[in-house]
Amino acid sequence: MRVDSRIAEILKAAPGPSPWYPLNFGLSFETKWGRASWVSAGDSADASGKIVLRAGTEALLVLGMYHWVMSLGGRLVLWRQEYVPKGPTAPVVVSVLDCDLLDPITDLPATAAETPMKWGLSPCQGATLAVVELSTTLNTVQRQTFPAPLSGLSELLILAESSAIHSSLEACDVRHGLLIARPVKGEYEIVPQDWYNNGQWDFGYQWATRFARDPQSGRVVGDGIRMGVFQLDESNRDIELWIDKRV
């Protein structure tokens, strides 16, 4: 089945990992510095894989790989989860930045070089409005107080690795989960992605990257690297429908 334009637009607006998704799908927005959008930090060894938030003539932020980025007016909602090879998985860290409070970067090459390649973020302490860490070691519903301005959001759909999830496959222990945060209700849960964790995938080569709620069907839709577009079933654990399967 081909992806219709409505589903394509829903996914286009869904956050995906940096640098790829902000560069290709990142929505521009207004700041006091001008209209902001994402550009590559360059091709040098120090800049490769990193992106820059530019507004007008100013560079405001450098971002390393594996941040999910969502704009909320003139603010940015960012989340990341650092990789832990063994033991309890790291928390998902969600941050909110006010772009009007970011100081323009005076030496972009130096700042890009100092920003770590993976999960790196250039200094933005004065612009950070909120930070919340969501534990990933349990896959039951967890109570969580979300600070403003996150507290008014109805839902965030986040790809997360959870050490509470295990694969039935003997050769590997993949642990993909869909973290469904409901800030307005003060809770979140991690739903195992059984379709992936127990499936015949080329792990590390094929993986889900983003999720979104289809307001028409109420179902969660998503896509990924080298796998196409899918719709989850009511449990959010399995595939109900492949909209565009590319395997």
C-alpha positions in Angstrom: 0.0 0.0 0.0 1.3 3.4 -0.9 1.7 6.1 1.8 -1.1 8.6 1.3 -0.3 12.3 1.7 -2.1 12.6 5.0 0.1 9.9 6.7 3.2 11.3 5.0 2.4 14.8 6.5 1.8 13.4 10.0 5.2 11.6 9.9 6.9 14.6 8.4 6.0 16.6 11.5 7.2 13.8 13.9 10.6 14.2 15.5 13.4 12.0 14.3 17.1 11.6 15.1 19.7 14.2 14.3 21.3 15.0 12.0 19.1 13.4 9.4 15.6 14.2 10.3 16.0 17.9 11.5 17.9 18.6 8.3 15.3 17.0 6.0 12.1 17.5 8.0 12.8 20.1 10.6 10.2 22.8 10.6 11.5 26.4 10.7 10.2 28.8 13.3 10.5 32.4 14.3 12.9 33.7 17.0 14.1 37.2 17.9 17.1 36.5 15.8 15.0 35.8 12.7 13.6 32.6 11.2 15.4 29.5 12.5 16.2 26.3 10.7 18.8 23.5 10.8 21.9 23.3 8.6 24.9 21.0 8.5 27.8 22.0 10.6 30.1 21.1 7.8 32.2 18.2 6.4 35.4 18.5 8.4 36.3 15.8 10.9 35.3 18.0 13.8 31.9 19.0 12.3 30.8 15.9 10.4 27.5 14.4 11.8 26.6 17.6 13.6 24.0 20.3 12.8 23.6 23.9 13.6 20.5 25.9 14.4 20.7 29.1 12.4 18.4 32.1 12.8 19.0 35.1 10.5 22.8 35.6 10.5 23.4 33.9 13.8 24.4 30.4 14.8 22.6 29.6 18.0 23.1 25.9 18.8 25.2 22.9 17.7 23.7 19.5 18.1 25.4 16.1 17.9 23.9 12.8 16.6 20.9 11.1 18.2 18.8 13.9 19.5 15.1 14.0 18.6 14.0 17.6 18.0 10.6 19.1 18.2 9.7 22.8 17.9 7.1 24.3 20.3 6.7 27.9 19.1 10.0 29.6 19.6 11.1 26.8 21.9 12.8 23.5 21.3 11.9 20.2 22.9 14.9 17.8 22.7 15.3 14.3 23.9 18.1 11.8 23.9 18.9 8.4 25.5 22.6 7.5 25.7 23.5 3.9 24.8 24.5 1.5 27.6 25.7 -1.8 26.2 25.0 -3.9 29.4 23.0 -3.5 32.6 20.2 -0.9 33.2 19.4 1.3 30.3 20.0 5.0 30.6 17.1 7.4 31.2 15.5 9.4 28.4 16.4 13.0 29.0 13.9 15.6 27.8 14.9 19.3 27.7 13.1 22.5 26.7 15.1 25.4 25.4 14.0 29.0 24.7 15.7 30.0 21.5 15.4 33.7 22.3 17.7 33.1 25.3 20.4 31.4 23.4 23.6 33.4 23.0 24.9 33.6 19.4 27.9 31.4 18.8 31.0 33.6 18.2 33.3 30.8 17.0 31.3 28.2 15.2 34.2 25.9 14.2 35.6 25.8 17.7 32.1 25.2 19.2 31.4 22.4 16.7 34.7 20.8 17.5 34.0 20.9 21.2 30.5 19.4 20.9 30.6 15.6 21.2 29.6 13.7 18.2 27.0 11.5 19.9 24.4 13.1 22.2 26.4 16.3 22.2 24.9 19.8 22.8 26.7 23.1 22.8 26.4 25.2 26.0 22.8 26.5 26.5 22.4 26.7 30.3 20.8 30.2 30.3 18.2 29.1 27.7 17.3 25.8 29.4 13.7 26.1 30.8 13.2 22.6 31.9 14.9 19.1 32.1 13.2 15.9 33.1 14.7 12.4 33.2 12.4 9.4 32.4 13.7 6.1 33.8 13.7 3.2 31.3 14.3 0.3 33.7 10.5 -0.5 34.1 7.9 -1.0 31.5 4.8 -0.4 33.7 3.0 2.9 34.0 5.1 5.4 36.0 4.0 8.5 37.7 6.1 11.6 36.8 5.8 15.3 37.4 6.6 17.1 34.1 7.8 20.7 34.5 6.2 23.6 32.5 6.1 24.0 29.6 6.0 20.2 29.1 3.2 19.8 31.6 0.5 21.0 29.2 1.3 18.5 26.4 -1.1 15.7 25.9 1.4 13.2 24.6 5.0 12.6 23.5 5.9 9.4 21.6 9.5 8.5 22.1 11.6 5.6 20.8 13.4 4.2 23.9 15.6 1.2 24.8 14.5 -0.5 28.0 16.3 -3.0 30.1 12.9 -4.3 31.2 12.3 -5.6 27.7 13.9 -8.7 26.3 13.9 -10.4 23.0 12.8 -14.0 22.4 15.7 -14.4 19.9 18.7 -16.3 21.3 21.3 -14.5 19.1 20.6 -11.0 20.4 18.8 -9.0 23.1 17.2 -6.1 21.4 14.9 -4.0 23.6 13.0 -1.5 21.6 10.1 0.2 23.4 7.7 3.0 22.6 7.7 5.4 25.5 4.3 7.1 25.7 4.5 10.2 27.9 1.3 11.9 28.9 2.6 15.1 30.7 -0.9 16.5 31.2 -1.8 13.3 33.2 1.6 13.2 35.0 2.5 9.7 33.7 4.4 7.7 31.1 4.8 4.0 30.1 7.2 2.0 27.9 5.4 -0.4 25.6 7.6 -3.2 24.2 7.8 -3.3 20.4 7.3 -7.1 20.0 7.1 -6.8 16.2 10.7 -5.6 16.2 12.3 -7.3 19.2 11.1 -10.7 18.1 11.2 -10.2 14.4 13.6 -11.2 11.6 15.3 -7.9 11.2 18.9 -6.9 10.4 19.4 -5.2 13.8 21.6 -2.2 13.6 20.8 -1.9 9.9 17.0 -1.7 10.2 15.3 0.1 13.0 12.3 2.3 13.8 13.1 6.0 14.1 9.9 8.0 14.8 6.3 7.6 15.9 3.2 9.8 15.6 -0.5 9.6 16.5 -2.9 9.5 13.6 -5.8 11.7 14.7 -8.2 10.1 12.3 -7.7 6.5 13.3 -6.3 7.0 16.8 -3.6 4.6 16.0 0.2 5.1 16.3 2.0 5.2 12.9 5.7 5.2 12.4 8.6 4.6 10.0 12.2 3.7 10.2 15.5 3.1 8.4 15.1 0.6 5.6 11.8 -0.8 6.8 9.0 1.5 5.5 5.8 2.9 7.1 3.7 1.0 9.6 0.6 1.3 11.8 0.6 -0.3 15.3 -2.4 -2.3 16.6 -4.5 -1.3 19.6 -1.9 -2.7 22.1 0.9 -0.6 20.5 3.1 -3.7 20.6 2.6 -5.2 17.2 2.1 -4.2 13.6 -1.6 -4.0 12.5 -0.9 -2.7 9.0 2.1 -2.2 6.8 1.4 1.0 4.9 4.6 0.8 2.9 6.9 -2.1 3.6 10.4 -1.9 2.2 12.0 -5.2 3.1 
